[in-house]
């Protein structure tokens, strides 16, 4: 199954690379939920 993630941020406050890093972490946690328990 697939899930689309979208994030909107104000580039005056948050750089796009930081937003991409955050979404990568969210993706990792969704793909490996047991990593939250460690």
C-alpha positions in Angstrom: 0.0 0.0 0.0 1.1 3.6 -0.6 0.5 6.7 1.4 1.2 10.2 0.1 2.8 12.7 2.6 2.8 16.4 1.9 4.1 19.2 4.0 3.8 22.9 3.6 6.3 25.2 5.3 7.1 28.8 5.3 10.6 29.1 3.7 11.3 32.2 5.7 11.4 30.0 8.8 12.2 26.5 7.6 14.5 25.5 4.7 13.3 22.8 2.2 16.1 20.5 3.1 15.0 20.5 6.8 11.5 19.7 5.7 12.7 16.8 3.6 14.8 15.5 6.5 11.7 15.6 8.7 9.5 13.8 6.1 12.3 11.1 5.7 12.2 10.5 9.5 8.4 10.3 9.4 8.6 7.8 6.6 11.2 5.7 8.5 9.0 5.6 11.6 5.9 4.6 9.5 7.8 1.9 7.8 9.5 0.6 11.0 7.1 1.3 13.9 9.0 -0.9 16.2 11.9 1.6 16.1 9.7 3.8 18.3 10.0 1.2 21.1 13.8 1.2 21.2 
